[in-house]
Every structure is written in C-alpha cells, then in structure tokens.
Amino acid sequence: MITPNRQITAMTVRGSSMMPFLHDGETVLVRNVELPLTPGKCYGFGGDDGLIIHRFVKKHDNASAIFMADNSSNVETVLISKIMFELLKDERVLKLAFVTTINLISAVLIGSRFVMMIRRAVFKLLVLLT
C-alpha cells in the first residue's frame, strides 16, 4: 500500500504505456486500492521495472485480475494482492494544483500553524469527491 487510511499521494508517471491518457512526466494522484476493482479504472502494481499503472479489464479468478496498457493489446495477469494503488479520476491535475495553491496562500496569509489544518481539510474534501 502507498499510505494508510486511503490518503491521497502524488506520483510522477514514467513511460508511455498509458498514452494518450497518461504522459511521461505527468503528475497524477493515487490512493490505496479499494476492492472490488472497477473495470476501466487504472490501478498500480509492482512489476519488473518498478511500479506500473495499467487499466483493469476483468477478474481472471478469485486471486488475480487482467490488466492492459492503453497503447497495447497485450494483457497482463496480476495477483489482486499485488495491486497497490488506484489512480484517481480525471480531476487529478486540477486537484493537485488546487491543493498546492491552498497551501501557498495559507502559508503566506495565515502562517504555517494553520497550513496543516487547511491541508487536512482539503484532502478530506478530495477523498469525499472521488
């Protein structure tokens, strides 16, 4: 798992397997996976070259699932226990920009003591929206 309690985490995409949906160098927001998996949604799991984000196609059996990259017809069977995170919906970059802006404004106007309170409130709101 990435973080406890389904906390939202930012990650940088490396590679082109999910183009045109995800681009190399793009920042996305992820959180711990929630079961059951949703067909068409993107999830992350460990692979030979590190973490991989691919789209969930369907369950293979009770212990594994079938995934596919957006720009390939090859499918991959992954143990469900190895799935580490889910990609948040399309508002990923907008949310990251919003949180960053709130943090900067609150640090300048209010002071650092309240930044953590505002950040927690914003993240709770984001979790409710996704």
C-alpha positions in Angstrom: 0.0 0.0 0.0 1.1 3.6 -0.6 -0.2 5.3 2.5 -2.6 4.4 5.4 -6.2 5.5 5.5 -6.6 6.0 1.7 -4.6 9.2 1.9 -4.0 10.8 -1.5 -0.4 10.8 -2.8 1.1 12.5 -5.9 3.2 10.4 -8.2 5.1 11.1 -11.5 4.4 8.9 -14.5 7.4 7.4 -16.3 7.0 5.8 -19.7 4.4 5.8 -22.5 2.4 2.6 -21.9 -0.7 4.5 -20.9 -0.6 7.2 -23.6 -2.7 9.1 -24.6 -4.4 9.0 -21.2 -1.2 9.5 -19.1 2.0 11.1 -20.4 5.6 10.6 -19.3 6.4 13.2 -16.7 2.8 13.9 -15.8 1.8 14.1 -12.1 -1.1 12.0 -11.0 -2.9 11.5 -7.7 -3.3 8.0 -6.3 -4.6 6.4 -3.2 -4.7 2.9 -1.7 -6.8 0.5 -3.7 -10.4 -0.2 -2.7 -11.9 -3.5 -3.6 -13.8 -4.6 -5.6 -11.9 -3.4 -8.6 -13.8 -1.3 -11.2 -13.5 -2.3 -14.9 -11.9 0.5 -16.9 -10.3 2.2 -13.9 -6.5 2.4 -13.7 -4.6 0.7 -10.9 -0.9 0.4 -9.9 1.1 -2.7 -9.1 4.7 -3.8 -8.8 6.4 -5.1 -12.0 9.9 -6.0 -13.2 10.7 -2.3 -13.9 9.1 -0.8 -10.8 5.6 0.4 -10.3 3.2 0.0 -13.3 -0.1 1.8 -13.9 -2.5 -0.2 -16.2 -6.2 -0.3 -16.8 -8.3 -3.1 -15.1 -10.1 -5.2 -17.7 -11.7 -8.0 -15.7 -11.2 -10.6 -12.9 -9.3 -13.6 -14.0 -10.2 -15.7 -11.0 -10.7 -15.1 -7.2 -7.0 -14.3 -6.8 -6.0 -12.5 -10.0 -7.1 -9.8 -12.4 -6.4 -8.9 -16.1 -4.9 -5.5 -16.9 -3.9 -3.8 -20.2 -1.9 -0.7 -21.1 -3.8 1.8 -23.1 -1.5 1.7 -26.1 -1.1 -2.0 -26.3 -3.2 -5.1 -27.0 -1.2 -7.2 -24.6 -2.9 -8.3 -21.4 -1.2 -9.0 -18.1 -2.5 -11.2 -15.3 -1.7 -9.7 -11.8 -2.4 -11.1 -8.4 -5.0 -8.9 -6.7 -2.9 -8.9 -3.5 -0.1 -7.2 -5.5 -2.3 -4.2 -6.5 -1.0 -1.3 -4.5 -3.0 1.8 -5.5 -5.7 3.2 -7.7 -5.5 6.3 -9.9 -7.9 9.0 -9.1 -10.4 10.2 -11.6 -9.7 12.7 -14.4 -9.6 15.6 -11.9 -6.0 14.5 -10.9 -4.1 17.6 -12.1 -6.8 20.1 -11.2 -6.8 18.7 -7.6 -3.1 18.8 -7.3 -3.0 22.4 -8.5 -5.8 23.4 -6.1 -4.1 21.8 -3.1 -0.8 23.5 -3.9 -2.4 26.8 -4.3 -4.3 26.5 -1.0 -1.0 25.5 0.7 0.8 28.6 -0.7 -2.0 31.0 0.1 -2.4 29.7 3.7 1.3 29.8 4.3 1.6 33.4 3.2 -1.6 34.8 4.7 -2.2 32.7 7.8 1.1 31.2 8.9 2.5 27.7 9.0 0.5 26.6 12.1 -2.8 26.6 10.1 -1.3 25.1 6.9 -1.6 21.6 8.2 -5.3 22.1 9.3 -6.2 23.5 5.9 -4.3 20.8 4.1 -6.1 18.1 6.1 -9.5 19.7 5.4 -8.7 19.9 1.7 -7.6 16.3 1.5 -10.7 15.1 3.3 -12.8 17.0 0.8 -10.9 15.5 -2.1 -11.4 12.0 -0.7 -15.2 12.6 -0.5 -15.3 14.0 -4.0 -13.5 10.9 -5.5 
